[in-house]
Amino acid sequence: MIKSEVRDFPAHLLSVDPQVQRSVSPARVAKIAAAWDDLMVGVLTVSHRLPNPFPLPADAVEGPEFVVLDGQTRLAAFRLVCTEATVAPLRCQIYEGLTRQEEAAIFLRHNDRRAVQPRDRFRLAVVAREEWALDIADIVGKFGWHVEGTGQNVRRFNAVGAAEKVYEVDNGISLRKTFETIDAAWKNARGSVTSETLYGLGLFFAEHGDNVDARSLSRRLGKLGFNAYISGVTDRRRANPGMSIATAAPAWTLHLYNAGRRAHRI
């Protein structure tokens, strides 16, 4: 049973759990602190985590935690401004009985997703058990990859925003083909998953998938090397000022695929 109430609560008892929050921005904290207004602080969203009913390790901290789900930047700014933050209260909506999954979902619901960094959005969406994030994690994991900050595997990548956009085109069909191709072409290359390769292959497959000879494409990319592939995308953008990676990369892939072909061109 989830319960909720709004009340003033001592700031020093509030904490933050990185698993259900994005990374705080010191610049945003400083900006809010510099223009602090008590009337603008609003209501913080807090999860009251009940004590673990099972025996705890000797070094564990017992007792409930009050974890901020929305408002950690305002809390950090408040602590900069208020010299008596240890006793000063903040207005909080306090939930009791939430799971970690529900906590992450509340954070995502309370924040404009465009304002949350793609890596944080993905990490929190995994905790919230959102289908798109779990699908992406499953696809990339099958090829030995993890999004930076979400796994211990040495094959990590940062271009989760590109992976998300490719996934959205056809619910992961082209993203899976992309990782299959990267794996076949550049199997042992740790840096081969980038925005250029994800957009370049993913959007190419999304548009031409049924007509693509994936094995032939993998062989060509393997001979070329992923650094040369990325350089080709960069050169195309230089030749077309204002062109995005999402436009230049699949166009470059199409050029590479058709180059020298007399038959089966796209």
C-alpha positions as CSV (number, residue, x, y, z in Angstrom):
1,M,0.0,0.0,0.0
2,I,1.5,3.3,-1.1
3,K,0.8,6.3,1.2
4,S,1.5,10.0,0.6
5,E,1.4,13.2,2.7
6,V,2.7,16.7,2.3
7,R,4.5,18.2,5.3
8,D,7.5,20.3,6.3
9,F,10.6,18.1,6.9
10,P,14.1,18.8,8.2
11,A,16.5,19.2,5.3
12,H,19.4,17.4,7.0
13,L,17.4,14.2,7.0
14,L,17.0,14.2,3.3
15,S,19.3,12.2,1.1
16,V,19.8,11.3,-2.5
17,D,20.2,7.8,-4.1
18,P,22.1,7.9,-7.5
19,Q,20.2,4.8,-8.6
20,V,17.0,6.7,-8.9
21,Q,18.4,10.2,-9.7
22,R,20.4,11.9,-12.4
23,S,23.8,13.4,-11.6
24,V,23.5,16.8,-10.0
25,S,24.9,19.8,-11.9
26,P,27.1,22.0,-9.7
27,A,26.5,24.9,-12.2
28,R,22.7,24.6,-11.9
29,V,23.0,24.4,-8.1
30,A,25.1,27.6,-8.0
31,K,22.7,29.4,-10.3
32,I,19.7,28.6,-8.2
33,A,21.6,29.5,-5.0
34,A,22.7,32.9,-6.4
35,A,19.1,33.8,-7.1
36,W,17.5,32.0,-4.2
37,D,13.8,32.7,-3.4
38,D,12.1,30.9,-0.6
39,L,8.8,31.2,-2.5
40,M,10.1,29.4,-5.5
41,V,11.5,26.3,-3.9
42,G,8.2,24.5,-4.3
43,V,7.5,20.9,-3.0
44,L,10.2,18.2,-3.0
45,T,9.1,14.7,-3.9
46,V,10.5,12.2,-1.3
47,S,10.4,8.4,-0.8
48,H,10.3,7.2,2.8
49,R,12.1,3.9,2.8
50,L,11.2,1.8,5.7
51,P,13.9,-0.1,7.7
52,N,14.9,-3.5,6.4
53,P,13.0,-6.1,8.4
54,F,15.8,-8.6,8.0
55,P,19.0,-8.7,10.1
56,L,21.4,-6.1,8.7
57,P,25.2,-6.4,8.3
58,A,27.2,-5.0,11.2
59,D,28.4,-2.0,9.1
60,A,24.9,-1.2,7.8
61,V,23.0,2.0,8.7
62,E,19.7,1.1,10.3
63,G,16.6,3.1,10.2
64,P,14.5,4.6,7.4
65,E,15.8,6.8,4.7
66,F,14.1,9.9,3.2
67,V,15.3,9.9,-0.4
68,V,14.6,12.9,-2.7
69,L,13.1,11.7,-6.0
70,D,12.5,15.2,-7.4
71,G,14.2,18.3,-6.1
72,Q,17.8,17.3,-5.4
73,T,19.2,20.4,-7.2
74,R,16.9,22.7,-5.1
75,L,18.0,20.8,-1.9
76,A,21.7,21.3,-2.8
77,A,21.1,25.0,-3.4
78,F,19.1,25.3,-0.2
79,R,22.1,23.9,1.7
80,L,24.4,26.5,0.1
81,V,22.1,29.4,1.0
82,C,20.8,28.4,4.4
83,T,23.5,28.3,7.1
84,E,21.1,26.6,9.4
85,A,20.1,23.9,6.9
86,T,20.5,21.2,9.6
87,V,17.4,22.4,11.3
88,A,15.5,24.3,8.6
89,P,12.5,22.5,7.1
90,L,11.5,22.1,3.4
91,R,8.0,21.3,2.1
92,C,7.9,17.7,0.9
93,Q,5.5,15.3,-0.5
94,I,6.5,12.1,1.2
95,Y,5.6,8.7,-0.3
96,E,5.8,5.5,1.8
97,G,5.9,2.0,0.3
98,L,7.5,2.6,-3.0
99,T,9.7,0.1,-4.7
100,R,13.0,1.2,-6.4
101,Q,11.2,0.7,-9.8
102,E,8.4,3.0,-8.7
103,E,10.9,5.6,-7.4
104,A,12.7,5.7,-10.7
105,A,9.3,6.0,-12.6
106,I,8.3,8.9,-10.4
107,F,11.6,10.7,-11.2
108,L,11.0,10.3,-14.9
109,R,7.4,11.4,-14.6
110,H,8.3,14.5,-12.7
111,N,11.1,15.6,-15.1
112,D,11.0,16.8,-18.7
113,R,12.9,13.9,-20.3
114,R,14.5,16.2,-22.8
115,A,16.2,18.0,-19.9
116,V,17.7,14.7,-18.5
117,Q,20.9,13.5,-20.1
118,P,20.3,10.4,-22.3
119,R,22.6,8.2,-20.2
120,D,20.8,9.1,-17.0
121,R,17.4,8.7,-18.7
122,F,18.3,5.3,-20.0
123,R,19.8,4.2,-16.6
124,L,16.7,5.3,-14.7
125,A,14.3,3.8,-17.3
126,V,16.1,0.4,-16.8
127,V,15.5,0.7,-13.0
128,A,11.8,1.7,-13.8
129,R,11.5,-1.4,-16.0
130,E,10.5,0.6,-19.0
131,E,10.2,-1.7,-22.1
132,W,12.3,0.4,-24.5
133,A,15.2,0.6,-22.1
134,L,15.1,-3.1,-21.2
135,D,15.0,-4.0,-24.9
136,I,18.0,-1.8,-25.7
137,A,19.9,-3.3,-22.7
138,D,19.1,-6.8,-24.0
139,I,20.1,-6.1,-27.6
140,V,23.5,-4.5,-26.8
141,G,24.2,-7.0,-24.0
142,K,23.9,-9.9,-26.3
143,F,26.9,-8.6,-28.2
144,G,28.9,-7.9,-25.1
145,W,28.2,-4.1,-24.8
146,H,26.9,-1.9,-22.0
147,V,25.9,1.7,-21.9
148,E,28.6,3.7,-20.0
149,G,27.7,3.7,-16.3
150,T,25.3,0.7,-16.4
151,G,27.7,-2.3,-16.4
152,Q,31.2,-3.6,-15.7
153,N,31.9,-4.9,-19.2
154,V,35.0,-3.4,-20.8
155,R,33.0,-2.8,-24.0
156,R,31.1,0.4,-23.1
157,F,29.6,3.2,-25.2
158,N,28.2,6.6,-24.6
159,A,26.0,7.1,-27.6
160,V,22.8,5.9,-25.9
161,G,20.8,8.8,-27.4
162,A,21.6,7.5,-30.9
163,A,20.8,3.9,-29.8
164,E,17.4,5.2,-28.4
165,K,16.5,7.0,-31.7
166,V,17.4,4.0,-33.8
167,Y,15.4,1.8,-31.5
168,E,12.4,4.1,-31.8
169,V,12.3,3.7,-35.7
170,D,11.1,0.1,-35.6
171,N,11.2,-1.1,-32.0
172,G,14.7,-2.4,-32.1
173,I,14.8,-4.4,-35.4
174,S,17.4,-2.1,-37.1
175,L,19.3,-1.6,-33.8
176,R,19.8,-5.4,-33.5
177,K,20.9,-5.5,-37.2
178,T,23.3,-2.7,-36.4
179,F,25.0,-4.5,-33.6
180,E,25.1,-7.7,-35.6
181,T,27.0,-5.8,-38.4
182,I,29.3,-4.0,-36.0
183,D,30.1,-7.4,-34.3
184,A,30.8,-9.0,-37.7
185,A,32.9,-6.1,-39.1
186,W,34.8,-4.9,-36.1
187,K,34.4,-7.7,-33.5
188,N,37.4,-6.9,-31.3
189,A,37.3,-3.1,-31.6
190,R,36.4,-1.6,-28.3
191,G,35.5,1.9,-29.6
192,S,33.4,0.8,-32.6
193,V,30.0,1.8,-31.1
194,T,29.5,5.6,-31.6
195,S,26.9,8.0,-32.8
196,E,28.3,7.7,-36.3
197,T,28.1,3.9,-36.5
198,L,24.7,3.7,-34.8
199,Y,23.1,6.3,-36.9
200,G,25.0,5.3,-40.0
201,L,24.1,1.6,-39.9
202,G,20.8,1.8,-37.9
203,L,19.1,4.4,-40.1
204,F,20.5,2.7,-43.3
205,F,18.9,-0.6,-42.2
206,A,15.7,1.1,-41.2
207,E,15.3,2.5,-44.7
208,H,16.8,-0.3,-46.8
209,G,16.7,-3.3,-44.6
210,D,15.1,-5.8,-46.9
211,N,17.4,-4.9,-49.8
212,V,20.6,-5.0,-47.8
213,D,23.2,-7.8,-48.2
214,A,24.3,-7.6,-44.6
215,R,27.2,-10.0,-45.0
216,S,28.6,-8.0,-47.9
217,L,28.3,-4.8,-46.0
218,S,30.1,-6.3,-43.0
219,R,33.0,-7.4,-45.2
220,R,33.3,-4.0,-46.7
221,L,33.2,-2.3,-43.3
222,G,35.7,-4.8,-41.9
223,K,38.2,-4.0,-44.7
224,L,37.6,-0.2,-44.3
225,G,38.0,-0.1,-40.4
226,F,35.7,1.8,-38.1
227,N,38.1,4.8,-37.8
228,A,38.0,5.3,-41.6
229,Y,34.2,4.9,-41.5
230,I,33.9,7.7,-38.9
231,S,36.3,9.9,-40.9
232,G,34.0,9.4,-43.9
233,V,31.0,10.7,-41.9
234,T,33.0,13.6,-40.7
235,D,34.2,14.5,-44.2
236,R,30.6,14.4,-45.5
237,R,29.5,16.8,-42.8
238,R,32.3,19.1,-43.6
239,A,31.3,19.1,-47.2
240,N,27.7,19.9,-46.2
241,P,27.7,22.6,-43.5
242,G,24.8,22.1,-41.1
243,M,24.3,18.5,-41.9
244,S,23.6,16.4,-38.8
245,I,25.3,13.1,-38.0
246,A,21.9,11.4,-38.3
247,T,21.8,12.5,-42.0
248,A,25.4,12.3,-43.0
249,A,26.1,8.8,-41.5
250,P,23.4,6.8,-43.3
251,A,24.2,8.7,-46.5
252,W,27.9,7.6,-46.2
253,T,26.8,4.0,-45.5
254,L,24.7,4.0,-48.7
255,H,27.7,5.3,-50.7
256,L,29.9,2.6,-49.3
257,Y,27.4,-0.1,-49.9
258,N,26.8,0.9,-53.6
259,A,30.5,1.7,-54.4
260,G,31.8,-0.5,-57.2
261,R,28.5,-2.6,-57.5
262,R,27.2,-3.4,-60.9
263,A,24.2,-5.3,-59.5
264,H,22.1,-5.2,-56.3
265,R,22.7,-1.4,-55.8
266,I,20.2,0.4,-53.6
